Amino acid sequence: MRGIRQHVNPLGLSFMEVRASPVARPPGVAADAPLEVELGCADADFSFELAGKHPDWWVVGLEIRERVLERNRVRAQEDGLKNLSFGYVNLNVDMDQVFAAGTVDRFHLLFPDPWFKQRHRKRRVIEPWLLRVLRRQLRPGGELHFASDIYDVALAAMAEVEDPSNEALGFRNLAGPWSFWRGNPFDAASRRERITLRRGQRVWRMRYVIP
Ligand SMILES: C[S@@+](CC[C@H](N)C(=O)[O-])C[C@H]1O[C@@H](n2cnc3c(N)ncnc32)[C@H](O)[C@@H]1O
């Protein structure tokens, strides 16, 4: 993406204030439409593909880089995708502002950057606050789908979700405890996933469902 910053520091001062707001359901999307959300979507290839293949679903891409969001909104309009929305979030700061409790069918956290700068937490992407927020916003039976090309990042996320202190949240690993899901069970792939597979590298994927 020329002219758009590739990275921002989500812990930079300008990103620490609460700026996110609820994403409005587009007119024409049914109130009971399944809601699929891509977290840190960048160019949102995954969301575009999902929205195109499932016109009855509402698909939302969330991102910290505003200019990427603007570009995605233009592309969605050009593609005539009325069931695809985009919104600002800093996942470390204001994810709790975006959706009401019990409204999201599936969160997709795909190939996230390792966000934390402190050395010991560098690769920790799912931190306890975010995990609780996502849990609250999921519908009963909802899912948290995670994928990364970096084994340590995936393992750190798994360690967080499956930590005994989080047992009460009720996330169940669909592949069995402490196991990765093989293959991509969805009919869409993100840009980063395509690049990873083209390079012959492995995707480390987990799927967690709640009761
Ligand atoms: C490596 S890209 C992956 C993009 C896409 N999900 C894929 O699989 O191709 C990670 C994205 O997460 C965004 N991001 C990083 N930290 C974030 C945060 N704290 N809140 C929201 N988005 C963030 C980055 O701006 C970047 O676009």
The ligand as an SDF file (V2000), in Angstrom:
LIG
                    3D

 27 29  0  0  0  0  0  0  0  0999 V2000
    0.2770   -8.1150    9.8530 C   0  0  0  0  0  0  0  0  0  0  0  0
   -1.1980   -7.2330    9.5350 S   0  0  0  0  0  0  0  0  0  0  0  0
   -2.3250   -8.5720    9.1230 C   0  0  0  0  0  0  0  0  0  0  0  0
   -3.4440   -8.1110    8.2510 C   0  0  0  0  0  0  0  0  0  0  0  0
   -4.4950   -9.1730    7.8740 C   0  0  0  0  0  0  0  0  0  0  0  0
   -5.2410   -9.6110    9.0490 N   0  0  0  0  0  0  0  0  0  0  0  0
   -3.8820  -10.3500    7.1600 C   0  0  0  0  0  0  0  0  0  0  0  0
   -3.9130  -11.4680    7.7210 O   0  0  0  0  0  0  0  0  0  0  0  0
   -3.4050  -10.1870    6.0280 O   0  0  0  0  0  0  0  0  0  0  0  0
   -1.7170   -6.7370   11.1550 C   0  0  0  0  0  0  0  0  0  0  0  0
   -2.6490   -5.5330   11.1500 C   0  0  0  0  0  0  0  0  0  0  0  0
   -3.0640   -5.2560   12.4780 O   0  0  0  0  0  0  0  0  0  0  0  0
   -3.0830   -3.8480   12.6700 C   0  0  0  0  0  0  0  0  0  0  0  0
   -2.9090   -3.5790   14.1090 N   0  0  0  0  0  0  0  0  0  0  0  0
   -1.7430   -3.6730   14.8140 C   0  0  0  0  0  0  0  0  0  0  0  0
   -1.9540   -3.3450   16.1000 N   0  0  0  0  0  0  0  0  0  0  0  0
   -3.2700   -3.0520   16.2040 C   0  0  0  0  0  0  0  0  0  0  0  0
   -4.1020   -2.6490   17.2880 C   0  0  0  0  0  0  0  0  0  0  0  0
   -3.6010   -2.4870   18.5090 N   0  0  0  0  0  0  0  0  0  0  0  0
   -5.4000   -2.4190   17.0450 N   0  0  0  0  0  0  0  0  0  0  0  0
   -5.9150   -2.5820   15.8040 C   0  0  0  0  0  0  0  0  0  0  0  0
   -5.1980   -2.9620   14.7400 N   0  0  0  0  0  0  0  0  0  0  0  0
   -3.8800   -3.1960   14.9370 C   0  0  0  0  0  0  0  0  0  0  0  0
   -1.9390   -3.3360   11.8380 C   0  0  0  0  0  0  0  0  0  0  0  0
   -2.1090   -1.9570   11.5190 O   0  0  0  0  0  0  0  0  0  0  0  0
   -2.0030   -4.2620   10.6310 C   0  0  0  0  0  0  0  0  0  0  0  0
   -2.8040   -3.7140    9.6130 O   0  0  0  0  0  0  0  0  0  0  0  0
  1  2  1  0
  2  3  1  0
  2 10  1  0
  3  4  1  0
  4  5  1  0
  5  6  1  0
  5  7  1  0
  7  8  2  0
  7  9  1  0
 10 11  1  0
 11 12  1  0
 11 26  1  0
 12 13  1  0
 13 14  1  0
 13 24  1  0
 14 15  1  0
 14 23  1  0
 15 16  2  0
 16 17  1  0
 17 18  1  0
 17 23  2  0
 18 19  1  0
 18 20  2  0
 20 21  1  0
 21 22  2  0
 22 23  1  0
 24 25  1  0
 24 26  1  0
 26 27  1  0
M  CHG  2   2   1   9  -1
M  END
$$$$
